């Protein structure tokens, strides 16, 4: 499939670039949500100090990875739908 070129010579991002960008955006959003939810849940069960930081960090990484994975899958699905329209 030929790649279209924009007016200034730019080409469209590759499939890997789109999936990577989807993962990075999802990871950032998931980390922010994990910071909020992780802080609340860890404080609620009584964690303090180093234990609190570890619990919040773990929650941030888990939610970031999960949401990033789903955003990467969605970016791939959107790309597939764009290709389907061209056929």
N, C-alpha and C positions, 0 to 999 in steps of 0.2 A: 504494500500500500504506500503510495507516495506521500511524503510529508509536505504540507503546504508551507509556503514561506510568506511571512508578513511583509509589509511595505518597506521595512528597514532591514530586511535580511534575517530576521529572527525566525527560528523554527519553533514548532510547538514542543512542549516538554514531552519527554519520552514516557512510556508506561511506568517504568521504574521511578522516574522523577515524580510522577503524580501520586503513586502509591507511597513513596517516601514522604512527600509533603503532607498527604493525608494522615500518615502515622504521626508525624511530628506535631501537626495541629491537634490531633486527638490526644496525644500524650500531654501536651501543654494544658488542654482543657481538663483532662483527667487528673493531672497533678493539682490543679487549682481546686477542683471538687474534692479530691482526696485530702487536701490540707484543711478544708472546712469541715468535712465529715469526720476525718480522723481526729482533729483537735477536739471536736465536740464529744465524740465517743470515748476518747481516751480520758478526757477530763471527767466525764460522767462516771467512769468506773474507778476514778481516784488515782490515776497515774500522775506522777510529778517528776520534774527534773529530767535526768537522762533517759529514764524509762518512757516518759512522755514523748521526748524527741524521737526515740526509736520507734515507738508505736505510730506516731504521725508520719514519719518517713516511710515506714513499711506500707501504710495505707495509701500514701501518695504514689509510691511506685506501683502498687498493685492496681489502683484505679487508673493511673496513667497508662500502664501497659495494656490493660483491658480495653479502655476507650480508644487508645491509639490503634490497636489491632482492628477494632470494628470500623474505625474511620478509614483505615487502609483498605479494608475489604470493600467499603462503600465507594472509595475512589476508583478502585478497579472495576466495580460494577457500572459506575457512570461512564467510564471509558468504553466498556463493552457496549453499552447502550448507544453511545455516539457512533461507534463503528457499525452497529446494526442499522442505524439510520442511513449510513452512506451506501449500504449494499442495496 
